[in-house]
Amino acid sequence: MEDQASILRTLVEERSEEDAEHKTIGELDFAVAEDTRVIAITSGKGGVGKTNIAVNLSVALQMAGRHVMLIDADIGMANVNVLMGKVTNRSLIDLLDEGVELEDVVEEGAQGVKYISGVAGIEATLGVNRSAQRRLHRKLDRCSELADTIIIDTGAGLSRNVMEFVLAAEEVLLITTPEPTALADAYAVVKAYTQYTNKRNIRLIVNRIGEEEEGIDAGEKLNRTTEKFLDMRISYLGYVYEDRAVRDAVRNQEPFILSDPESPAALCIKEIAKSILTGAEMTSVSRGWRGFLERLFGY
């Protein structure tokens, strides 16, 4: 069975004739205005809450005064519109059509966050080659006319499509959970990233923790590995608690930062947003009485 590194090497080595002019991952620029922040949110594996964090962080930054656009670039497994509680007619993949322009696919979600839906289904992954990516990038150039903060919800893992968006972004947020398998996959993303760039702009968010120390410990475990094998330390941005409010919000198809703004998870997202905007370290969030009850009754 091939390991992740072998799969990545295979992806890099497999190039079609039309890719001949662009032979390495990471050469596609996501051109935006100089004052626009571009943040890619990624993960090593699915199921760690990446998209939920992307949606709620977008809303938090919008509420803090930024003009946010969220791009669902998870080709094949897209669900930003679902978490926004919206039904959309067009998606990111429609930009491949010559007659479709950026304004045709931009929707307005919670708190005025602009977003572009991805498209779900295995058929969405077919035909998205390098030539198609270049066409997407050309049309996405104008996103900075509509937003001063662009958040890209990438797919999980090490596919070419994921790595292109991650490498093109100025800032990268890597989402993991404390589980050993999730940390191992997060390390695989960092390793792949360092093979193609000298940038050190990855920051870590540990999701679904029970206690603050659990998030810090997970960050240190990852850093012990990256320092030993990659000579690189990942900046620890913060954590998000395991919270029943998150599950309730997903069922109701709405951001938990709006459905339950005082929940521990929502308070964590607000603190992370503040850290992104100010550069300050995340302030500790107490789970309080609600956290006690959730632990007591096993939520």
NUGUZA-151003 format. One record per residue (C-alpha): x, y, z. Coordinates in Angstrom, 1 decimal, padded with zeros to 4 digits, always signed. Example, Ala and Ser with C-alpha at 12.3 -4.5 7.8 and 13.67 -1.06 7.14 Angstrom:
<minu px="+012.3" py="-004.5" pz="+007.8"/>
<minu px="+013.7" py="-001.1" pz="+007.1"/>
***
This chain:
<minu px="+000.0" py="+000.0" pz="+000.0"/>
<minu px="+001.4" py="+003.4" pz="-001.0"/>
<minu px="+002.0" py="+005.9" pz="+001.9"/>
<minu px="+001.0" py="+009.5" pz="+001.5"/>
<minu px="+004.5" py="+010.6" pz="+000.4"/>
<minu px="+004.4" py="+008.1" pz="-002.4"/>
<minu px="+001.0" py="+009.3" pz="-003.5"/>
<minu px="+002.2" py="+012.9" pz="-003.5"/>
<minu px="+005.2" py="+012.0" pz="-005.6"/>
<minu px="+002.9" py="+010.2" pz="-008.1"/>
<minu px="+000.7" py="+013.3" pz="-008.3"/>
<minu px="+003.6" py="+015.5" pz="-009.0"/>
<minu px="+005.1" py="+013.2" pz="-011.6"/>
<minu px="+001.9" py="+012.6" pz="-013.6"/>
<minu px="+001.6" py="+015.5" pz="-016.0"/>
<minu px="-000.4" py="+015.7" pz="-019.2"/>
<minu px="+000.9" py="+017.4" pz="-022.4"/>
<minu px="-001.2" py="+020.5" pz="-021.6"/>
<minu px="+000.7" py="+020.8" pz="-018.3"/>
<minu px="+004.0" py="+021.1" pz="-020.0"/>
<minu px="+004.2" py="+024.9" pz="-019.6"/>
<minu px="+003.5" py="+024.6" pz="-015.9"/>
<minu px="+005.5" py="+021.8" pz="-014.5"/>
<minu px="+005.5" py="+022.2" pz="-010.7"/>
<minu px="+002.9" py="+022.6" pz="-008.1"/>
<minu px="+002.6" py="+026.0" pz="-006.6"/>
<minu px="+003.2" py="+028.2" pz="-009.7"/>
<minu px="-000.3" py="+029.4" pz="-010.0"/>
<minu px="-000.7" py="+032.8" pz="-008.4"/>
<minu px="-003.9" py="+033.9" pz="-006.6"/>
<minu px="-003.6" py="+037.6" pz="-007.6"/>
<minu px="-005.4" py="+039.9" pz="-005.2"/>
<minu px="-005.1" py="+043.5" pz="-004.1"/>
<minu px="-002.2" py="+044.2" pz="-001.8"/>
<minu px="-004.5" py="+045.0" pz="+001.2"/>
<minu px="-006.5" py="+041.8" pz="+000.8"/>
<minu px="-005.8" py="+038.9" pz="+003.2"/>
<minu px="-006.0" py="+035.4" pz="+001.7"/>
<minu px="-006.4" py="+032.6" pz="+004.2"/>
<minu px="-006.5" py="+028.9" pz="+003.2"/>
<minu px="-008.1" py="+026.5" pz="+005.6"/>
<minu px="-007.0" py="+022.9" pz="+005.2"/>
<minu px="-006.6" py="+019.6" pz="+007.0"/>
<minu px="-004.8" py="+016.3" pz="+006.6"/>
<minu px="-008.0" py="+014.2" pz="+006.7"/>
<minu px="-011.7" py="+014.7" pz="+006.5"/>
<minu px="-014.0" py="+014.8" pz="+009.5"/>
<minu px="-012.0" py="+017.1" pz="+011.7"/>
<minu px="-014.5" py="+020.1" pz="+011.4"/>
<minu px="-012.5" py="+022.1" pz="+008.8"/>
<minu px="-015.5" py="+023.5" pz="+006.9"/>
<minu px="-017.4" py="+024.2" pz="+010.1"/>
<minu px="-014.5" py="+026.3" pz="+011.3"/>
<minu px="-014.2" py="+028.0" pz="+007.9"/>
<minu px="-017.8" py="+029.0" pz="+007.9"/>
<minu px="-017.9" py="+030.2" pz="+011.5"/>
<minu px="-014.6" py="+032.0" pz="+011.3"/>
<minu px="-015.8" py="+033.8" pz="+008.2"/>
<minu px="-018.9" py="+035.0" pz="+010.1"/>
<minu px="-016.8" py="+036.1" pz="+013.1"/>
<minu px="-014.5" py="+038.1" pz="+010.9"/>
<minu px="-017.4" py="+039.7" pz="+009.1"/>
<minu px="-019.0" py="+040.6" pz="+012.4"/>
<minu px="-015.7" py="+042.2" pz="+013.4"/>
<minu px="-015.9" py="+044.6" pz="+010.5"/>
<minu px="-014.1" py="+042.7" pz="+007.7"/>
<minu px="-015.7" py="+042.1" pz="+004.3"/>
<minu px="-015.3" py="+038.4" pz="+003.9"/>
<minu px="-015.6" py="+036.1" pz="+000.9"/>
<minu px="-015.6" py="+032.3" pz="+001.6"/>
<minu px="-014.7" py="+030.1" pz="-001.4"/>
<minu px="-015.6" py="+026.4" pz="-001.1"/>
<minu px="-012.7" py="+024.8" pz="-003.0"/>
<minu px="-013.4" py="+021.3" pz="-001.7"/>
<minu px="-014.1" py="+019.9" pz="-005.1"/>
<minu px="-016.2" py="+016.8" pz="-004.7"/>
<minu px="-017.0" py="+017.1" pz="-001.0"/>
<minu px="-018.4" py="+020.6" pz="-000.9"/>
<minu px="-020.8" py="+021.7" pz="+001.9"/>
<minu px="-020.3" py="+025.3" pz="+002.8"/>
<minu px="-023.8" py="+026.2" pz="+001.4"/>
<minu px="-025.3" py="+023.4" pz="+003.6"/>
<minu px="-023.8" py="+024.9" pz="+006.7"/>
<minu px="-025.0" py="+028.3" pz="+005.6"/>
<minu px="-028.5" py="+026.9" pz="+005.2"/>
<minu px="-028.7" py="+027.9" pz="+001.6"/>
<minu px="-029.6" py="+026.3" pz="-001.7"/>
<minu px="-027.4" py="+027.6" pz="-004.5"/>
<minu px="-027.9" py="+027.3" pz="-008.2"/>
<minu px="-024.3" py="+027.8" pz="-009.3"/>
<minu px="-020.9" py="+026.8" pz="-007.9"/>
<minu px="-017.2" py="+027.3" pz="-008.3"/>
<minu px="-017.0" py="+024.7" pz="-011.0"/>
<minu px="-019.4" py="+026.8" pz="-013.2"/>
<minu px="-016.6" py="+029.3" pz="-013.6"/>
<minu px="-015.1" py="+026.8" pz="-016.0"/>
<minu px="-017.8" py="+027.8" pz="-018.5"/>
<minu px="-016.7" py="+030.7" pz="-020.7"/>
<minu px="-020.1" py="+032.5" pz="-020.3"/>
<minu px="-020.1" py="+032.4" pz="-016.5"/>
<minu px="-018.5" py="+035.4" pz="-014.6"/>
<minu px="-017.6" py="+035.8" pz="-010.9"/>
<minu px="-020.8" py="+037.7" pz="-010.1"/>
<minu px="-022.9" py="+034.8" pz="-011.4"/>
<minu px="-021.6" py="+032.4" pz="-008.7"/>
<minu px="-021.3" py="+034.7" pz="-005.7"/>
<minu px="-024.0" py="+034.3" pz="-003.0"/>
<minu px="-024.7" py="+036.1" pz="+000.2"/>
<minu px="-024.8" py="+034.1" pz="+003.4"/>
<minu px="-025.0" py="+034.7" pz="+007.1"/>
<minu px="-024.2" py="+038.2" pz="+008.3"/>
<minu px="-023.5" py="+039.3" pz="+004.8"/>
<minu px="-020.6" py="+036.9" pz="+004.2"/>
<minu px="-020.2" py="+036.4" pz="+000.5"/>
<minu px="-019.5" py="+032.9" pz="-000.6"/>
<minu px="-018.9" py="+030.7" pz="-003.6"/>
<minu px="-020.3" py="+027.2" pz="-003.3"/>
<minu px="-018.3" py="+024.1" pz="-004.2"/>
<minu px="-019.9" py="+021.2" pz="-005.9"/>
<minu px="-020.4" py="+017.8" pz="-004.4"/>
<minu px="-020.1" py="+014.4" pz="-006.0"/>
<minu px="-017.4" py="+012.3" pz="-007.7"/>
<minu px="-018.3" py="+013.8" pz="-011.1"/>
<minu px="-017.0" py="+017.1" pz="-009.8"/>
<minu px="-013.5" py="+015.8" pz="-009.5"/>
<minu px="-013.4" py="+014.8" pz="-013.2"/>
<minu px="-011.9" py="+017.2" pz="-015.7"/>
<minu px="-010.4" py="+019.6" pz="-013.1"/>
<minu px="-007.0" py="+019.6" pz="-014.7"/>
<minu px="-004.3" py="+022.2" pz="-014.7"/>
<minu px="-005.8" py="+024.0" pz="-017.7"/>
<minu px="-009.1" py="+024.2" pz="-015.9"/>
<minu px="-007.4" py="+025.5" pz="-012.7"/>
<minu px="-005.8" py="+028.3" pz="-014.6"/>
<minu px="-009.2" py="+029.3" pz="-016.0"/>
<minu px="-010.6" py="+029.3" pz="-012.4"/>
<minu px="-007.7" py="+031.4" pz="-011.1"/>
<minu px="-008.2" py="+034.0" pz="-013.9"/>
<minu px="-011.8" py="+034.5" pz="-013.0"/>
<minu px="-011.2" py="+034.5" pz="-009.2"/>
<minu px="-008.7" py="+037.3" pz="-009.6"/>
<minu px="-011.6" py="+039.8" pz="-009.1"/>
<minu px="-012.6" py="+038.5" pz="-005.7"/>
<minu px="-010.6" py="+041.3" pz="-004.0"/>
<minu px="-013.0" py="+043.8" pz="-005.6"/>
<minu px="-015.7" py="+042.3" pz="-003.4"/>
<minu px="-013.9" py="+041.5" pz="-000.2"/>
<minu px="-010.9" py="+042.4" pz="+001.9"/>
<minu px="-010.6" py="+039.0" pz="+003.5"/>
<minu px="-010.8" py="+035.8" pz="+001.3"/>
<minu px="-011.1" py="+032.5" pz="+003.1"/>
<minu px="-010.5" py="+029.4" pz="+001.0"/>
<minu px="-012.0" py="+026.1" pz="+002.3"/>
<minu px="-009.7" py="+023.6" pz="+000.6"/>
<minu px="-010.3" py="+019.9" pz="+000.4"/>
<minu px="-008.6" py="+017.6" pz="+002.9"/>
<minu px="-005.4" py="+015.7" pz="+002.1"/>
<minu px="-002.6" py="+016.0" pz="-000.4"/>
<minu px="-004.3" py="+016.2" pz="-003.8"/>
<minu px="-003.0" py="+018.5" pz="-006.5"/>
<minu px="-006.1" py="+020.7" pz="-006.2"/>
<minu px="-005.6" py="+021.1" pz="-002.5"/>
<minu px="-001.9" py="+021.9" pz="-002.6"/>
<minu px="-002.4" py="+024.5" pz="-005.3"/>
<minu px="-004.8" py="+026.5" pz="-003.2"/>
<minu px="-002.7" py="+026.1" pz="+000.0"/>
<minu px="+000.5" py="+027.1" pz="-001.7"/>
<minu px="-001.1" py="+030.2" pz="-003.4"/>
<minu px="-002.5" py="+031.5" pz="-000.1"/>
<minu px="-000.6" py="+034.0" pz="+002.0"/>
<minu px="-001.8" py="+032.4" pz="+005.3"/>
<minu px="-002.7" py="+028.8" pz="+006.0"/>
<minu px="-004.7" py="+027.5" pz="+008.9"/>
<minu px="-004.2" py="+023.8" pz="+009.5"/>
<minu px="-007.1" py="+022.1" pz="+011.3"/>
<minu px="-006.7" py="+018.9" pz="+013.3"/>
<minu px="-008.1" py="+017.1" pz="+016.3"/>
<minu px="-006.1" py="+015.7" pz="+019.2"/>
<minu px="-006.4" py="+012.1" pz="+017.8"/>
<minu px="-003.1" py="+010.5" pz="+016.8"/>
<minu px="-004.3" py="+009.7" pz="+013.3"/>
<minu px="-005.4" py="+013.3" pz="+012.7"/>
<minu px="-002.1" py="+014.6" pz="+013.9"/>
<minu px="-000.2" py="+012.2" pz="+011.6"/>
<minu px="-002.2" py="+013.4" pz="+008.7"/>
<minu px="-001.6" py="+017.0" pz="+009.7"/>
<minu px="+002.1" py="+016.3" pz="+009.7"/>
<minu px="+001.8" py="+014.8" pz="+006.2"/>
<minu px="+000.3" py="+018.2" pz="+005.0"/>
<minu px="+003.2" py="+020.1" pz="+006.6"/>
<minu px="+005.7" py="+017.8" pz="+005.0"/>
<minu px="+004.2" py="+018.2" pz="+001.5"/>
<minu px="+004.0" py="+021.9" pz="+002.0"/>
<minu px="+007.7" py="+022.3" pz="+002.8"/>
<minu px="+008.6" py="+020.4" pz="-000.3"/>
<minu px="+007.3" py="+023.2" pz="-002.5"/>
<minu px="+007.9" py="+026.4" pz="-000.6"/>
<minu px="+010.2" py="+028.1" pz="+001.9"/>
<minu px="+007.3" py="+030.0" pz="+003.4"/>
<minu px="+006.5" py="+029.4" pz="+007.1"/>
<minu px="+003.0" py="+030.7" pz="+007.3"/>
<minu px="+001.1" py="+027.7" pz="+008.6"/>
<minu px="-000.8" py="+028.1" pz="+011.9"/>
<minu px="-002.5" py="+025.3" pz="+013.8"/>
<minu px="-006.1" py="+025.1" pz="+015.2"/>
<minu px="-006.9" py="+022.1" pz="+017.3"/>
<minu px="-010.6" py="+021.3" pz="+017.1"/>
<minu px="-012.9" py="+019.2" pz="+019.4"/>
<minu px="-010.8" py="+019.4" pz="+022.6"/>
<minu px="-012.1" py="+018.6" pz="+026.0"/>
<minu px="-009.7" py="+020.9" pz="+027.9"/>
<minu px="-007.5" py="+023.8" pz="+026.9"/>
<minu px="-004.4" py="+021.7" pz="+027.8"/>
<minu px="-005.4" py="+019.1" pz="+025.3"/>
<minu px="-005.1" py="+021.5" pz="+022.5"/>
<minu px="-001.7" py="+022.8" pz="+023.7"/>
<minu px="-000.4" py="+019.2" pz="+024.1"/>
<minu px="-001.6" py="+018.3" pz="+020.6"/>
<minu px="+000.2" py="+021.3" pz="+019.1"/>
<minu px="+003.4" py="+020.4" pz="+021.0"/>
<minu px="+003.2" py="+016.8" pz="+019.7"/>
<minu px="+003.0" py="+018.0" pz="+016.2"/>
<minu px="+005.8" py="+020.4" pz="+016.6"/>
<minu px="+008.1" py="+017.8" pz="+018.1"/>
<minu px="+007.7" py="+015.9" pz="+014.9"/>
<minu px="+008.0" py="+018.8" pz="+012.5"/>
<minu px="+011.1" py="+020.1" pz="+014.4"/>
<minu px="+012.8" py="+016.7" pz="+014.3"/>
<minu px="+012.2" py="+015.8" pz="+010.7"/>
<minu px="+011.4" py="+019.1" pz="+008.9"/>
<minu px="+013.3" py="+021.7" pz="+011.0"/>
<minu px="+010.1" py="+023.7" pz="+011.2"/>
<minu px="+007.8" py="+024.8" pz="+014.1"/>
<minu px="+004.1" py="+025.4" pz="+013.5"/>
<minu px="+002.6" py="+028.5" pz="+015.1"/>
<minu px="-000.2" py="+027.5" pz="+017.5"/>
<minu px="-003.2" py="+029.7" pz="+016.8"/>
<minu px="-005.8" py="+028.3" pz="+019.1"/>
<minu px="-008.4" py="+025.6" pz="+019.9"/>
<minu px="-012.1" py="+025.0" pz="+019.7"/>
<minu px="-014.0" py="+023.0" pz="+022.3"/>
<minu px="-016.1" py="+019.9" pz="+021.6"/>
<minu px="-019.5" py="+021.4" pz="+022.0"/>
<minu px="-023.1" py="+020.2" pz="+021.7"/>
<minu px="-024.0" py="+023.6" pz="+020.3"/>
<minu px="-021.9" py="+022.7" pz="+017.2"/>
<minu px="-023.8" py="+019.5" pz="+016.5"/>
<minu px="-027.1" py="+021.3" pz="+017.1"/>
<minu px="-026.2" py="+024.0" pz="+014.6"/>
<minu px="-025.1" py="+021.5" pz="+012.0"/>
<minu px="-028.4" py="+019.8" pz="+012.2"/>
<minu px="-030.2" py="+023.1" pz="+011.8"/>
<minu px="-027.9" py="+024.2" pz="+009.0"/>
<minu px="-026.7" py="+027.4" pz="+010.6"/>
<minu px="-023.4" py="+028.7" pz="+011.9"/>
<minu px="-023.1" py="+028.0" pz="+015.6"/>
<minu px="-021.6" py="+031.4" pz="+016.3"/>
<minu px="-025.0" py="+032.8" pz="+015.5"/>
<minu px="-027.3" py="+030.1" pz="+016.8"/>
<minu px="-025.5" py="+029.9" pz="+020.2"/>
<minu px="-023.1" py="+032.9" pz="+020.4"/>
<minu px="-022.2" py="+032.3" pz="+024.1"/>
<minu px="-021.4" py="+028.6" pz="+023.6"/>
<minu px="-017.8" py="+027.6" pz="+024.4"/>
<minu px="-017.1" py="+026.7" pz="+020.7"/>
<minu px="-018.5" py="+030.1" pz="+019.6"/>
<minu px="-016.4" py="+032.0" pz="+022.1"/>
<minu px="-013.3" py="+030.1" pz="+020.9"/>
<minu px="-014.0" py="+031.1" pz="+017.3"/>
<minu px="-014.4" py="+034.7" pz="+018.3"/>
<minu px="-011.0" py="+034.6" pz="+020.1"/>
<minu px="-009.4" py="+033.0" pz="+017.1"/>
<minu px="-010.8" py="+035.7" pz="+014.9"/>
<minu px="-009.5" py="+038.4" pz="+017.3"/>
<minu px="-006.0" py="+036.7" pz="+017.2"/>
<minu px="-006.1" py="+036.8" pz="+013.3"/>
<minu px="-007.0" py="+040.5" pz="+013.3"/>
<minu px="-004.7" py="+041.7" pz="+016.1"/>
<minu px="-001.8" py="+039.2" pz="+016.1"/>
<minu px="-002.3" py="+038.6" pz="+019.8"/>
<minu px="-002.4" py="+035.2" pz="+021.4"/>
<minu px="-005.8" py="+033.6" pz="+021.9"/>
<minu px="-007.2" py="+034.4" pz="+025.3"/>
<minu px="-008.3" py="+031.3" pz="+027.4"/>
<minu px="-011.9" py="+030.4" pz="+027.0"/>
<minu px="-013.7" py="+028.8" pz="+030.0"/>
<minu px="-016.3" py="+026.2" pz="+029.4"/>
<minu px="-018.1" py="+027.3" pz="+032.6"/>
<minu px="-021.2" py="+025.8" pz="+033.9"/>
<minu px="-022.3" py="+024.5" pz="+030.5"/>
<minu px="-019.0" py="+022.7" pz="+030.1"/>
<minu px="-019.4" py="+021.1" pz="+033.5"/>
<minu px="-022.9" py="+019.8" pz="+032.6"/>
<minu px="-021.7" py="+018.5" pz="+029.3"/>
<minu px="-018.8" py="+016.6" pz="+031.0"/>
<minu px="-021.1" py="+015.4" pz="+033.7"/>
<minu px="-023.8" py="+014.0" pz="+031.4"/>
<minu px="-021.4" py="+012.8" pz="+028.7"/>
<minu px="-022.4" py="+015.1" pz="+025.8"/>
***
